[in-house]
Amino acid sequence: MTCSYTPWHADGVENGGLEWVDPASSPSGVPKGEGAYYLVDCSDGFRDVRWVPDRALAAAQVTPEELARRAWAMIPVREPKVFTAPPRDSNGLVGLDEWVYLAKGEWGPKHKRVETAGVWAEATARPQKMTVDPGDGRRPVSCDGPGRPYNPRLPAHRQKPTCSVKYLQPSFRQRQGNAYRVTVTVTWSGTWTGSGGTGGTLPPITRSTSFPLRIAEAQALITKD
């Protein structure tokens, strides 16, 4: 439900200022606080002139979209936790796939709901794509999902990565510790729903993490019998 508030001058009463409690109900005649009379018109059909305290009006005038943006900013979308195969503490090989995949639980929707004065909104962030910049000057590789984890219990010929990069040159000539600087970026889309049947989209969020990756060239060993 959403309501609009139009300033209203009740008969013989100034619109703004302090509203005093009826002495019959409160002998001390203590004022209720700053506020004013408003014509309150709500989406559920309610319509009446009411005294509305300033604080309540400020809260009631918040729109679902404003709450959605607040909720969006509160969703804990962090840098992606990334694994590779071979692992980053060992060398990958020229010409072979370097698997890239996210940790378990990294690829899934996140929600946040905010409510005040009867107005509510819920924002939802969903991961849409992952890109891998190999750090060797080539264009980033785009992946539709979090990447398939490598299973060390299965033979290599029975496994195929869904997100990987392949290097054509070893990394020994790179400046940063003889390693390529890989950057993995996850893009999250945003949607929201709110009170009164409202809803829409929110600006995308991107989070990235970078790490060094060493790539070596396989050497053939020839022996004589």
N, C-alpha and C positions, 0 to 999 in steps of 0.2 A: 504494500500500500504506500502511495505517495500523496502528500498534501501540499497545497499552496497556501500562502499567508498574505492577505491583503490588509493593510492598516485600516482600522475601523474606528469611527468616533461614536461611542455610545452616548445616549441621550444625557446631556448635562454633565458628562464626565470627560475630562481631558484624556486624550489617547495615551500619552506616555507618562512616565513617572513612577511613583511608588503606589502600589495597591495596598490599602489599609484593610486589616481584618475587621469584620463586623464586631463592635464592642460586645454585642450580645453573646458572641461565641468565643471572644477573647477579650476579657476585661482590660488587658494591658494595651490593646489597640496597636500591637506590634505590626509594622508593615511586612508584607510578604516578600518585597524586593522589587528591583527595577523590572519593568516590563511594559506591555501595551496591549490594547484590544486589537484583535485581528479577526477577519472573516476567514475561517478555516474551511477549506474546500478540498475534500479527499477523494481519491480514486475509487473508494468503496461506496461512495454515495453520501458520506457524512458531510454536513454543511451547517456551520453554526458560528456565532460570534463568541469568542472566548478571550479571556485574559491569558496572555502567554508571557511568562518570565523571559527575560533576555537570553538567559543561558539555554533554556529549552528551545527557544526559537533558533538560536545558532545551531543547535544540534539537529533540529527538525529540517532546517534548510539544506542540510548536506544531501547531495544526490547519490543514488546508487553508483553512478560512474565515478564520482569522487572517492567513494569508499573502495571501489574496485582498484583504483590506482594506489590507494594506501595499502590494500592487501597485496597487490602485485609487488610493491617494494619490500614487503615483509617475507616473501617466499624465499626460503634458503637455497638458492641455486649457487652452488660452489664450483670451483675449478674441477674438471673431470679427473678422476683417478684412472690412470692408463697403465696397461700392461703390454709388453711386447714378447714375441717369441721369434728368435732367441731372446732371452732376457737382456735388459739393458746393461747388465754388468758383464756381459760377454760379447764377443764379436759376432755381428751378422756377416753374411757372405755376399759378395758381388753376384748378381744374377739370380739370387734366390729370394723368395718372398720373405719380407719382414712383417710378421703378423702384428696388427694393432687392434686392441680391444679394451673395452672399459671393464672396470671391476663390477662384480655382481651387485645389483641394486642401483646402479648409476643411471639406468635407462628406464624411467617411469615417471608418471605424472606427479606433480606436487600441487597441493591446494592450500589456500588460506582464505578464511572467512572473517569479515569485519561487520559489526552491527552496532548501530547507535540510534536511539530515539525511534525505534520501529523501522528504520531503514537498514537494509543489509545488502551485502554483495560478497560474492565468492570468486576469487581469481584462481585460474588453473594454468600451470606451466607444463608444457609437454615437449620432450626432446624431439626434434624434427630431423636433424642430420648431423653428421660428424665429418669434419674435414681434417686431413692430415697433410701438413706441409712438410715434405721430406727434408727441406733445408739445403738442397743442392741446386737451387735455382729453377727447378721445374715447378709447374703449376700444382697446387694442392690437389690431393685425391679426395673425392667426395664419397662418403659411405652413407647408406640409407639407415643403418642401425648402429648398434654399439660394437659390432665386430664379433665374430665367433671366437670363443676362447680356444686356445691350443690345449689339446689333451695329451699329456706326456705318456699316458698309458696305451695310446693307440699308435700304430706305425704311421710314419709320415705319408705314405702313399694312400692312406685311407682318410686323410684330412685335407680340407681345402679352406683357406681363409675367405671371409666375406669382406674384410677390410685389411689391406696390406699395401706396402710400398716395395719397390724393387730398385736397387741401386746398380748403376752401370760402372761406377768407379769406386775404388776404396777411399776411405776418409782420411788417410794419413796426411794429406795436404791441407786439410781444414785448419783454420786458425784456432778454434776453440778445443784444445786438447785432442787434436787429431780425430775429431768426431763431427758428424753432421748435427745441426741443431734442429730437432724435430719439434713442430708445434701442432698440437691436437686441439681443435676447437669444436665445441658442441653448441648448436643453435637451438634455443627453446622458443616455441610459439606461445602466445598468451591469449586466453579467452576469459570472459567473465559473464556471470549471470547475477541478477539482483532483484530486489523487490519490485512489484508492479509489472512483472514480465519483461524487465529490461535485460540487456545483455549486449555483448559486442566483442571486439578484439582488442588486444593490448600490444604495445611495441615488443618486438622480439628481444630476447636476452641472449648474449653470447658469452661463453666462458672458455678460457684457453689455458693450457699448461704446456710448458716446453721442457725438453730434456736432451742431453747429448746421446748420440747413437754412433757407435764405432762399427765401421764396415771394413772387412778385410777381403783380400783376394785369395781364393783357394789356390794352393800350390800342389801340383802333382808330384808324387815321389816315385821315381823309377829305380828299381833295384835289379841287380844281376844275380842270377842263380849261381 
